[in-house]
Amino acid sequence: MSRSTPRFSAGARWGWAFYDWANSAFATTVVAGFFPVFFKTYWSADYPAATSTLQLGLGSALASFLVLFLAPVGGAIADRGHRKKAGLGLSTGLAVGATAALFWVGQGAWLSAMTLFVLASIGFFMAMVFYDSLIVDVASPEDYDRTSALGYGLGYLGGGILLAVNVAMTLRPEMFGLADRTAAVRWSFLSVAVWWALFSLPVFGLAREPRGAARAPIGRALIDGLRDLRVTVAEILAQRAVWLFLLAYWLYIDGVNTIVRMAVDFGLSLGFGQESLILALLLVQFIGFPAAIAFGWLAARWDTKKAIYLGLCVYGAISAWAYFLQAVWQFYAMAVAIGLVQGGVQSLSRSYFARLIPEGKAGEYFGIYNMLGKFAAVLGPLLVGVVAAVSGSARLSIVSVVILFIAGGWCLTRVESRTC
């Protein structure tokens, strides 16, 4: 695959990578940290726990369902109209605005809170489509691994820093001039919006889409984009390397997402407190920063696929080790192990896929890539649930996730790399 290579600047790569620093605050503070608990205890406190869980699940499912359709369509429009940065700006604006609005949602207003969360989630995941596809415009193919790893590394660090501040706000609200923990959580949502908006500016100022590219009107871009999407799906099915990688990615990233989600639930089932879980989350964030960058360095000097295999082997070992987990220090050790490989597997998957994309198709291909990523953590939880029901052992059900890493790794061995 040949690709014309413009003069990619270090500033463009850093500006692009800082968007990971910006939007990761939403993933850590809002999605993983405060929203689920605050929703149940503040916005939906008048309902039974089972009802609030259903409300939260339906809202998350709705956001995921909409992204499944919007992601590939948005990517196709971006390619046709050469509007990746415009799409990134609109998606970010939607997400930032909805996240900020959570600050003003009053107690008991669960529907308003859930509506804003769904809008913010859609904006977050749609922004990732445009953001991921911009990598081909800020880095040359030989720099994909290091650039992608830099983004994930900064994301772990930025998300971890703001999460640590927000946790401190909730533990000691009086130190920040706040009345109580409720006020601290509300201000945390607002801080995420400000952080996200502020640190998004570098990508818009420094990243450049190809000059001289014809920009189709938005209506024409929509019509042509939908048509091109059908063609793209057919193209992917005709390209063995592409569809095999997407299958491999779907399998092993499903395992990654399942481990992350089940680790928290597993910790609760073992009687570990919320503070222990938050500390484990912070460990993953801060260890993930240097580890993700190290994986980019490793891929450049070793081999991208081999580095991904290494991460998958560690994840398989984590799944097996979880069977024997008893003490809280072991839970922390598991968090450390996850932090060492999570960003590496994610970042190198993105950069490896970028090498498989035909020129001018980054938006469409990454739309489908992100759609599969969003659809992940479906097979894993189902596998865990079935094994638990059949065996009666929650510990054995965790071990079953190893199957996904083995299957995904095997499919990846069948993918033949393209020379860029």
Buried (B, 14 or more C-beta within 10 A) or exposed (E): EEBEEEEBBEEBBBBBBBBBBBBBBBBBBBBBBBBBEBBBBBBBBEBEEEEBBEBBEEBBEBBBEBBBEBBBBBBBBBBBBBBBBBBBBBBBBBBBBBBBBBBEBEEBBBEBBBBBBBBBBBBBBBBBBBBBBBBBBBBBBEBBBBBBBBBBBBBBBBBBBBBBBBBEBBEEBEEEEBEEBBBBBBBBBBBBBBBBBEBBEBBBEBBBBEEEEEEBEBEEBBBBBBEBBEEBBEBBEEBEBBBBBBBBBBBBBBBBBBBBBBBBBBBEEBEBEEEBBBBBBBBBBBBBBBBBBBBBEBBBEEEBBEBBBBBBBBBBBBBEBBEEBEEBEBBBBBBBBBBBBBBBBBBBBBBBBBBBBBEBBBBBBBBBBBBBBBBBBBBBBEBBEEBBEEEEEBBBBBBBBBBBBBBBBEBBEEBEEBEB
